[in-house]
Amino acid sequence: MPPAGPDRVVDAERHFDDSIERKAHGLFCNRTLNLRAIQAIGYDMDYTLIHYRMSEWESRAYYYLKSRLLAAGWPVDHLTFNPDLVTRGLIIDKHRGNVVKANRFGYVKHAFHGSKPLGFDEKKATYRQTLVDLAEPRWVFMNTLFSISEACMYMQLVDLLDQNELAQVRAYDDLYDTVRHSLDEAHIEGRLKAEIIANPDRFVELDANMPAALLDQKYAGKKLVLITNSEWGFVAPMMSFVFDRYLPGDMTWSDLFDITIVAARKPDFFSVRMPTFEVVDENGLLNTHVGLLRPGGRYVGGNAGLVEESLGLTGDQIMYVGDHIFADVNVSKSINRWRTALVIRELEDEIRAIEGFRSSERQLTELMIEKERLEARFSDARVRLQRLTNGYADTDESSPEKLETSMAKLRARLVTLDERIAPLAKASTRLLNESWGPLMRTGKDKSHLARQIERYADVYTSRVSNFLHQTPFVYLRAHRGSLPHDKPDEFGAYI
């Protein structure tokens, strides 16, 4: 056996880093998916085929939103964008001016009022009898990274409303509706997208493996369809910027797709028969279109039913890939029964953070096992003291003082143990984001975001190019789900 020297340590560290990166770029399967049975794959564009630098995009979205509020006389000149204030998957409580993080059952586990965290007692008093139900208009789920600037501004404005500095609105609900409407108007105005087209290097993170992943699928015989809510004037230059440099020969991004649909108006695209127009030149000139979509055609509007008829495919023969939990994966699965894949770019950083915390997590698990053992001994002594003091049930104990001494020692050991556990437990709740922690968990439980992903996404991954690490014929199998009565191994994983 070779000696354990510095070179072997370096090799071990490199292997560890490689394994983390492989996991960070993995495909994660909720429901078994035979990719060879998928005949067509539809793709969203924004934050799916094109990944934007969130802080750059959302800071400019925040700027244009703030500009509209300033023009309307709102006292917001001193406000600044804070991308770390919120994360995807949080939920806005429009009734109370709060942003909350819920677990998979809908119980609120963390909450901010405005930009300030609620303490444990205040959070418990506020949400003791409340379950988050996204079907209620009170709750707004932050489905995508496009929600960051909106939520950041809303939280800051709640602070101003509480300070009686906003005469324009009276209630938290009205405040949210104003922010939402103002941001929509800023996007419709078009200055933000014009700024991105003019300087895409600033806003876009290129991925050289993305085109190869789609080419694998295309030459494996799968039909590729682009279905995006963005308009042609934005889609054409941005897709050209991201794809054309990496494609072979004279091939362009448009050649990748059997059908291109822009301004699709998702989620209505999946349930409403809307008119279809064909894009007939590069300037976006439109003609009314009737009938099936032709191969290589570029269209505005349309609907999922027309795509199915044009491809001669239905339901689970089609997979749709997008980043919006509701408009992309929820609706396409619930209404059309398409298979679904969700892109969560933050997943890479989350996996790296969790894997980097692994040794501390093991230490925390060992300490918690010891705590449970001591608590069981303390509780046993307590009930024996109770029986002895009240004179019921058979007991071998003869001295309450002896039991009380034993309990005092156990209590002291538990206090010492808690002092060791506390910093580790706190660190585990701050992975990825200082205030909200990991996206997919609330403590040891799954987050409400994880529940949505589990329910509607057959597969989830951090980027489309991760399909390149598998073949277009892969059979993705879901892991066996764990139950509380399953046996955990020494590190808390269920076997």
Secondary structure as the mmCIF struct_conf table of DSSP 4:
data_model
#
loop_
_struct_conf.conf_type_id
_struct_conf.id
_struct_conf.beg_label_comp_id
_struct_conf.beg_label_asym_id
_struct_conf.beg_label_seq_id
_struct_conf.end_label_comp_id
_struct_conf.end_label_asym_id
_struct_conf.end_label_seq_id
HELX_RH_AL_P HELX_RH_AL_P1 PRO A 6 ALA A 24
TURN_TY1_P TURN_TY1_P1 HIS A 25 HIS A 25
STRN STRN1 LEU A 27 CYS A 29
BEND BEND1 ASN A 30 ARG A 31
STRN STRN2 LEU A 33 ASN A 34
HELX_RH_3T_P HELX_RH_3T_P1 LEU A 35 ALA A 37
STRN STRN3 ALA A 40 TYR A 43
TURN_TY1_P TURN_TY1_P2 MET A 45 MET A 45
STRN STRN4 ASP A 46 ASP A 46
TURN_TY1_P TURN_TY1_P3 TYR A 47 LEU A 49
STRN STRN5 ILE A 50 ILE A 50
STRN STRN6 HIS A 51 TYR A 52
HELX_RH_AL_P HELX_RH_AL_P2 MET A 54 ALA A 71
TURN_TY1_P TURN_TY1_P4 ALA A 72 GLY A 73
BEND BEND2 PRO A 75 PRO A 75
TURN_TY1_P TURN_TY1_P5 ASP A 77 HIS A 78
TURN_TY1_P TURN_TY1_P6 PRO A 83 ASP A 84
BEND BEND3 LEU A 85 LEU A 85
TURN_TY1_P TURN_TY1_P7 ARG A 88 GLY A 89
STRN STRN7 ILE A 91 ASP A 93
TURN_TY1_P TURN_TY1_P8 LYS A 94 GLY A 97
STRN STRN8 ASN A 98 ALA A 102
STRN STRN9 ASN A 103 ASN A 103
TURN_TY1_P TURN_TY1_P9 ARG A 104 PHE A 105
BEND BEND4 GLY A 106 GLY A 106
STRN STRN10 VAL A 108 HIS A 113
TURN_TY1_P TURN_TY1_P10 GLY A 114 SER A 115
STRN STRN11 LYS A 116 PRO A 117
HELX_LH_PP_P HELX_LH_PP_P1 LEU A 118 GLY A 119
HELX_RH_AL_P HELX_RH_AL_P3 PHE A 120 TYR A 127
TURN_TY1_P TURN_TY1_P11 ARG A 128 GLN A 129
TURN_TY1_P TURN_TY1_P12 LEU A 134 ALA A 135
BEND BEND5 GLU A 136 GLU A 136
TURN_TY1_P TURN_TY1_P13 PRO A 137 ARG A 138
STRN STRN12 TRP A 139 PHE A 141
BEND BEND6 THR A 144 THR A 144
HELX_RH_3T_P HELX_RH_3T_P2 LEU A 145 SER A 147
HELX_RH_AL_P HELX_RH_AL_P4 ILE A 148 ASP A 162
TURN_TY1_P TURN_TY1_P14 GLN A 163 ASN A 164
BEND BEND7 ALA A 167 GLN A 168
BEND BEND8 ARG A 170 ALA A 171
HELX_RH_AL_P HELX_RH_AL_P5 TYR A 172 GLU A 189
HELX_RH_AL_P HELX_RH_AL_P6 ARG A 191 ALA A 198
HELX_RH_AL_P HELX_RH_AL_P7 PRO A 200 PHE A 203
STRN STRN13 VAL A 204 GLU A 205
TURN_TY1_P TURN_TY1_P15 ALA A 208 ASN A 209
HELX_RH_AL_P HELX_RH_AL_P8 MET A 210 TYR A 219
TURN_TY1_P TURN_TY1_P16 ALA A 220 GLY A 221
STRN STRN14 LYS A 223 ILE A 227
BEND BEND9 ASN A 229 SER A 230
HELX_RH_AL_P HELX_RH_AL_P9 TRP A 232 PHE A 243
HELX_RH_3T_P HELX_RH_3T_P3 ASP A 244 TYR A 246
BEND BEND10 LEU A 247 PRO A 248
TURN_TY1_P TURN_TY1_P17 GLY A 249 ASP A 250
HELX_RH_AL_P HELX_RH_AL_P10 TRP A 253 LEU A 256
BEND BEND11 ASP A 258 ASP A 258
STRN STRN15 ILE A 259 VAL A 262
BEND BEND12 ALA A 263 ALA A 263
TURN_TY1_P TURN_TY1_P18 LYS A 266 PRO A 267
HELX_RH_3T_P HELX_RH_3T_P4 ASP A 268 PHE A 270
TURN_TY1_P TURN_TY1_P19 SER A 271 SER A 271
BEND BEND13 VAL A 272 VAL A 272
STRN STRN16 THR A 276 VAL A 279
BEND BEND14 ASP A 281 ASP A 281
TURN_TY1_P TURN_TY1_P20 GLU A 282 ASN A 283
STRN STRN17 LEU A 286 HIS A 289
BEND BEND15 GLY A 291 LEU A 292
HELX_LH_PP_P HELX_LH_PP_P2 LEU A 293 ARG A 294
TURN_TY1_P TURN_TY1_P21 PRO A 295 GLY A 296
STRN STRN18 GLY A 297 GLY A 301
HELX_RH_AL_P HELX_RH_AL_P11 ALA A 304 LEU A 311
TURN_TY1_P TURN_TY1_P22 GLY A 312 GLY A 312
HELX_RH_3T_P HELX_RH_3T_P5 GLY A 315 GLN A 317
STRN STRN19 ILE A 318 GLY A 322
BEND BEND16 ASP A 323 ASP A 323
HELX_RH_PI_P HELX_RH_PI_P1 ILE A 325 ASN A 330
HELX_RH_AL_P HELX_RH_AL_P12 VAL A 331 ASN A 336
STRN STRN20 ARG A 339 VAL A 343
TURN_TY1_P TURN_TY1_P23 ARG A 345 GLU A 346
HELX_RH_AL_P HELX_RH_AL_P13 LEU A 347 GLY A 356
TURN_TY1_P TURN_TY1_P24 PHE A 357 PHE A 357
HELX_RH_AL_P HELX_RH_AL_P14 ARG A 358 ASN A 390
TURN_TY1_P TURN_TY1_P25 GLY A 391 GLY A 391
BEND BEND17 ALA A 393 ALA A 393
HELX_RH_AL_P HELX_RH_AL_P15 PRO A 400 SER A 428
TURN_TY1_P TURN_TY1_P26 THR A 429 ARG A 430
BEND BEND18 LEU A 431 ASN A 433
TURN_TY1_P TURN_TY1_P27 GLU A 434 TRP A 436
BEND BEND19 LEU A 439 MET A 440
STRN STRN21 ARG A 441 THR A 442
TURN_TY1_P TURN_TY1_P28 GLY A 443 LYS A 444
STRN STRN22 ASP A 445 LYS A 446
STRN STRN23 SER A 447 SER A 447
HELX_RH_AL_P HELX_RH_AL_P16 HIS A 448 TYR A 456
BEND BEND20 ASP A 458 ASP A 458
STRN STRN24 VAL A 459 THR A 461
BEND BEND21 SER A 462 SER A 462
HELX_RH_3T_P HELX_RH_3T_P6 VAL A 464 HIS A 469
BEND BEND22 GLN A 470 GLN A 470
TURN_TY1_P TURN_TY1_P29 PRO A 472 PHE A 473
STRN STRN25 TYR A 475 LEU A 476
HELX_LH_PP_P HELX_LH_PP_P3 ALA A 478 SER A 482
TURN_TY1_P TURN_TY1_P30 PRO A 484 HIS A 485
BEND BEND23 ASP A 486 ASP A 486
HELX_LH_PP_P HELX_LH_PP_P4 LYS A 487 LYS A 487
STRN STRN26 PRO A 488 PRO A 488
TURN_TY1_P TURN_TY1_P31 GLU A 490 PHE A 491
BEND BEND24 GLY A 492 GLY A 492
STRN STRN27 TYR A 494 TYR A 494
#
